[in-house]
Amino acid sequence: ALVDPAGSGLDIYQFEWISDFIHELKLYALVKGEGKNYLCSVNLRTAALLWEDRQELFRSIMASFAPLETQPKREAAAA
């Protein structure tokens, strides 16, 4: 899993699953809005045979995720 793949300081986690048949990217983000927390997800899936043609598009879709409201930065974990 990638934590905050864009380095934006947000609570964003990206997972990648690969099998002989399917290639899948999933992104989960904890977004704050109007005093509440929301779990947002982006899921992209393609047949494994089409991954080479679609991976650049899929990665740009994942990179385009941005909350509509300004978010507090994630605090670094204590070492």
Short mmCIF file of the C-alpha atoms (twelve columns), coordinates in Angstrom:
data_MODEL
# 
_entry.id   MODEL 
# 
loop_
_atom_site.group_PDB 
_atom_site.id 
_atom_site.type_symbol 
_atom_site.label_atom_id 
_atom_site.label_alt_id 
_atom_site.label_comp_id 
_atom_site.label_asym_id 
_atom_site.label_seq_id 
_atom_site.Cartn_x 
_atom_site.Cartn_y 
_atom_site.Cartn_z 
_atom_site.pdbx_PDB_model_num 
ATOM 1  C CA . ALA A 1  0.000   0.000   0.000   1 
ATOM 2  C CA . LEU A 2  1.070   3.548   -0.657  1 
ATOM 3  C CA . VAL A 3  0.334   6.107   2.065   1 
ATOM 4  C CA . ASP A 4  -0.374  9.592   0.686   1 
ATOM 5  C CA . PRO A 5  0.969   8.741   -2.807  1 
ATOM 6  C CA . ALA A 6  0.893   12.388  -3.963  1 
ATOM 7  C CA . GLY A 7  2.700   13.655  -0.836  1 
ATOM 8  C CA . SER A 8  -0.151  16.066  -0.073  1 
ATOM 9  C CA . GLY A 9  -0.174  15.408  3.680   1 
ATOM 10 C CA . LEU A 10 -3.686  13.915  3.577   1 
ATOM 11 C CA . ASP A 11 -5.028  10.607  4.896   1 
ATOM 12 C CA . ILE A 12 -4.946  8.815   1.532   1 
ATOM 13 C CA . TYR A 13 -4.087  5.161   0.971   1 
ATOM 14 C CA . GLN A 14 -3.642  3.484   -2.409  1 
ATOM 15 C CA . PHE A 15 -3.681  -0.286  -2.966  1 
ATOM 16 C CA . GLU A 16 -2.863  -2.300  -6.071  1 
ATOM 17 C CA . TRP A 17 -4.035  -5.854  -6.713  1 
ATOM 18 C CA . ILE A 18 -2.643  -7.946  -9.545  1 
ATOM 19 C CA . SER A 19 -3.772  -11.366 -10.670 1 
ATOM 20 C CA . ASP A 20 -3.598  -13.351 -13.896 1 
ATOM 21 C CA . PHE A 21 -7.018  -11.980 -14.864 1 
ATOM 22 C CA . ILE A 22 -7.532  -8.576  -13.200 1 
ATOM 23 C CA . HIS A 23 -5.423  -5.508  -12.404 1 
ATOM 24 C CA . GLU A 24 -7.039  -3.199  -9.868  1 
ATOM 25 C CA . LEU A 25 -6.167  0.104   -8.191  1 
ATOM 26 C CA . LYS A 26 -8.059  1.294   -5.106  1 
ATOM 27 C CA . LEU A 27 -7.703  4.598   -3.315  1 
ATOM 28 C CA . TYR A 28 -9.254  5.364   0.075   1 
ATOM 29 C CA . ALA A 29 -9.248  8.827   1.624   1 
ATOM 30 C CA . LEU A 30 -10.496 10.084  4.969   1 
ATOM 31 C CA . VAL A 31 -11.912 13.536  4.186   1 
ATOM 32 C CA . LYS A 32 -13.225 16.055  6.688   1 
ATOM 33 C CA . GLY A 33 -16.202 18.249  5.825   1 
ATOM 34 C CA . GLU A 34 -18.811 20.162  7.804   1 
ATOM 35 C CA . GLY A 35 -17.500 18.743  11.082  1 
ATOM 36 C CA . LYS A 36 -17.762 15.123  9.926   1 
ATOM 37 C CA . ASN A 37 -15.371 12.521  8.533   1 
ATOM 38 C CA . TYR A 38 -16.134 10.870  5.189   1 
ATOM 39 C CA . LEU A 39 -14.522 7.812   3.678   1 
ATOM 40 C CA . CYS A 40 -14.078 8.341   -0.069  1 
ATOM 41 C CA . SER A 41 -12.952 5.654   -2.486  1 
ATOM 42 C CA . VAL A 42 -11.849 5.447   -6.092  1 
ATOM 43 C CA . ASN A 43 -11.760 1.990   -7.693  1 
ATOM 44 C CA . LEU A 44 -10.330 1.221   -11.122 1 
ATOM 45 C CA . ARG A 45 -10.240 -2.254  -12.631 1 
ATOM 46 C CA . THR A 46 -9.224  -3.701  -15.978 1 
ATOM 47 C CA . ALA A 47 -8.462  -7.065  -17.475 1 
ATOM 48 C CA . ALA A 48 -4.813  -7.962  -16.919 1 
ATOM 49 C CA . LEU A 49 -4.241  -8.139  -20.675 1 
ATOM 50 C CA . LEU A 50 -5.261  -4.463  -21.038 1 
ATOM 51 C CA . TRP A 51 -3.167  -3.115  -18.141 1 
ATOM 52 C CA . GLU A 52 -0.226  -2.012  -20.290 1 
ATOM 53 C CA . ASP A 53 -2.542  0.149   -22.410 1 
ATOM 54 C CA . ARG A 54 -4.456  1.623   -19.472 1 
ATOM 55 C CA . GLN A 55 -1.972  2.026   -16.626 1 
ATOM 56 C CA . GLU A 56 -0.977  5.602   -17.506 1 
ATOM 57 C CA . LEU A 57 -4.645  6.657   -17.684 1 
ATOM 58 C CA . PHE A 58 -5.466  4.874   -14.422 1 
ATOM 59 C CA . ARG A 59 -2.533  6.453   -12.582 1 
ATOM 60 C CA . SER A 60 -3.501  9.942   -13.809 1 
ATOM 61 C CA . ILE A 61 -7.088  9.367   -12.613 1 
ATOM 62 C CA . MET A 62 -5.781  8.366   -9.178  1 
ATOM 63 C CA . ALA A 63 -3.468  11.390  -9.066  1 
ATOM 64 C CA . SER A 64 -6.374  13.728  -9.869  1 
ATOM 65 C CA . PHE A 65 -8.213  12.953  -6.606  1 
ATOM 66 C CA . ALA A 66 -8.542  16.134  -4.540  1 
ATOM 67 C CA . PRO A 67 -11.006 16.983  -1.749  1 
ATOM 68 C CA . LEU A 68 -13.355 19.885  -2.521  1 
ATOM 69 C CA . GLU A 69 -12.643 21.565  0.822   1 
ATOM 70 C CA . THR A 70 -9.267  22.473  2.286   1 
ATOM 71 C CA . GLN A 71 -8.122  19.630  4.548   1 
ATOM 72 C CA . PRO A 72 -5.918  19.685  7.655   1 
ATOM 73 C CA . LYS A 73 -2.557  18.080  7.015   1 
ATOM 74 C CA . ARG A 74 -1.960  14.584  8.424   1 
ATOM 75 C CA . GLU A 75 0.357   14.599  11.411  1 
ATOM 76 C CA . ALA A 76 3.516   12.541  11.067  1 
ATOM 77 C CA . ALA A 77 3.515   9.393   13.166  1 
ATOM 78 C CA . ALA A 78 5.807   9.421   16.189  1 
ATOM 79 C CA . ALA A 79 8.986   7.407   15.642  1 
# 
